[in-house]
Amino acid sequence: MGESAILAIDQGTTNTKALLVAGDGRILASGSSPTQVEHPHPGWAQQDADSIRRSVAKAVEQAVSAAGPVEIAAIGISNQRESVVVWDAVTGEPLAPCVIWQCRRSAEICARLRALGHESAIRQRSGLQLNPMFSAGKLRWLLDHEVAVSEAHRQGRLRAGTVDSWLLWSLTGGKTHACDAGNAARTQLLGLDTASWDDELLELFAIDPAILPRILPSDAAFGVTAGGFAGLPDGIPIRAMMGDSHAALFGHGIRAPGQAKVTLGTGSSLMTLTRQRPHSTTGLSETIAWSQTGTPAYALEGNITVSTHAAAFAAEMLGLDGPEALTALAASAPDSDGVSFVPALAGLGAPHWQEEARGLFCGLSLRTRRAHMARAALEGIAHQICDLVEAMQADLPHPIDTLCVDGGGARNDLLLRMLADLSGCRVSRPAQTELSAWGAAAMAAQAIGQPLPTQDHAAPIVPAMEPASREKLRRQWREALAMLAPHA
């Protein structure tokens, strides 16, 4: 037998990654497989659920092949959150596209519940804003509009869940239908105070609890591999499941209130732990980060729908060859010369919650050059995060002075400099920036009694901008937001 390792699977929006992590924290091997997002109608976003499964298989096969002889002691899974998969319990095949977290197709369902006066109760019970981002409305939409889904439900064959439950079903050969408490907390069907499916929320969204997964602790014994998925031998224990942002928080080694992490991915998440269920007055989400041995770790979170993906979008609009070229062009200008970019390309998330907002470049003049627009695009990513930092500071009894960053955008030095300067917080980057996979591995390793070492962080980036300059740029950003809608 080879060296013992944890297999971490990180199923994200644009790709799936697999890591084999040794007990001393070394990455023995990795694999990656891209995934495609479809936009069949304005505001819609979906993926082929079977292609998600295939991408996982491919990434795992790459990692295992590259590692050579290795003994997989346990599997940990992290996943894109709020996305909904529906499948046939008999055939194991998906019945509709995976409606992903960016999709707004359930906006009318949310609006109808709001008009009926249910918004306050949904917010109080779930901890989440009534918004199309969350899973409940997406699942209701699938039941209402996909004939195969409603027919399978009528026949008692329908299974539904977030992406973690879909992958667990696949890995266990259809033997386990479960999710972890953190993923369940993002569905808008979980009662935050009870950490269980909530009868009132299920009734409001007209969801049959029989189609939903069992809710288990994030470090539960979720089952074992069966059926040869991805060429894995049968019998490997699956010992961790976590939403990607939750896994990143765990991967940073944050176990108590006082620090916050920022995931700089397709979207962004700012999250910090709280000592008890939080109560936000600023539009942030109250949620469960994870549950260990049945005890929920509560958290406060702000979500941005389009974050570093805005750099790829702006690069294409400016005729550049990707985000790296955009960053290089942005670095050639000392400032944005009054140009602002609001990357509301799929609405605005927290703390603004404007579903209908659309992206905006403003402040252009005859002096404007592409470098100014490129710099404004990166600044827009940082400004959105700063909005969340300010909201979180207002909700918490203690200040946040350090932002721990992860995700693909954490490798962008210019973006991190902007984030430090505009937020006034130190920015700390770990040696391993793919913290979602690492966090899932760390949870699984801890579950089997073989904890991984904590991540090393580089020297933090310290804010260097004068407060007056910071406030000038923040005021310019707020003026740009005000152009989107009167209540921005």
Beta strands, then each sheet from edge to edge (+ up, - down):
strand 1: 3-11
strand 2: 15-22
strand 3: 27-34
strand 4: 46-47
strand 5: 70-79
strand 6: 85-88
strand 7: 98-99
strand 8: 158-161
strand 9: 178-180
strand 10: 190-191
strand 11: 196-197
strand 12: 214-216
strand 13: 238-243
strand 14: 260-264
strand 15: 268-273
strand 16: 285-292
strand 17: 295-304
strand 18: 340-342
strand 19: 360-362
strand 20: 402-406
strand 21: 426-428
sheet 1: 3+ 2- 1+ 5+ 13+
sheet 2: 4+ 7-
sheet 3: 6+ 8-
sheet 4: 9+ 12+
sheet 5: 10+ 11-
sheet 6: 16+ 17- 15+ 14- 20- 21-
sheet 7: 18+ 19-
end
